[in-house]
Amino acid sequence: MDDFEYDIYRQAPVISGAIDAKTGISEDELKKYQGCRVLVTDSNKIDNSILSSIFQRMEIDYTIQTSENSAITEIVEFGNYYDIVLIDQYIEENLVVNLVSSIRYDKRFDTMPIVIMIPLGEEKHTNLSKYGINAILKKPLMASHIYTLFDIFVGDLHKHILNINRGMEHTNGDLELYHTILREFLNNYSQADRDIIKFIYREEYDRLGQFIVDIEGLSGTIGADIFHTVTAELLKKYRENNYQDISFLLPRFRNELYKVLNRIKKNLDK
């Protein structure tokens, strides 16, 4: 199998003009991005109900915040990275600018795609790309709009959240052994982000190093390609004694960990 290459520092593309939804997407295709993560900032209850229904249908992990302050807390304070952030135009323009600027000011999140949702025919906020918005999505929203967003900003990377074929190569095609290793990962690393924070806080750097080595190896074994790439970067920073950059990478680490855990649970439940 070809080696997987992924640049965790790559910038998300900036899309000129409103995004057109793809057509002819089957129900099975809608689940293509199962387990990916999105944050919505929207105070409109009807919009939130529609989006919730779409995300559930697509089996996407979603969080809804109803104000720009709660969204800033969720992302910047709590250190949560998302595959896409959706912001509704009902929020006042200065608040949108404050939200986007707060996210972009924190370099941990400068690669995170931010998309603004506007009503059909509305031009408000269309000049906000200079503040760090990647795309504009016109309402009314349908599942095909969200699918198209993930096609643009995630693309084929979804295949590498948990690459079962690669994992099975490491077990010589032994499915039972592969599932045993998945359970080991689930049991030992479900709170890996918290464990890393704990080791750094306690200055237990030897334990930190061994922990990162272990999770880097096991993530490669199970075929968690993207998570393995992020963890390999953590290991590189550890060997450089660069603990500040380890903390810098934790939001990305946490995001990919959550997605891997989600995929493992779904795989074991089959």
Beta strands, then each sheet from edge to edge (+ up, - down):
strand 1: 37-41
strand 2: 61-65
strand 3: 84-88
strand 4: 114-119
strand 5: 135-139
sheet 1: 2+ 1+ 3+ 4+ 5+
end
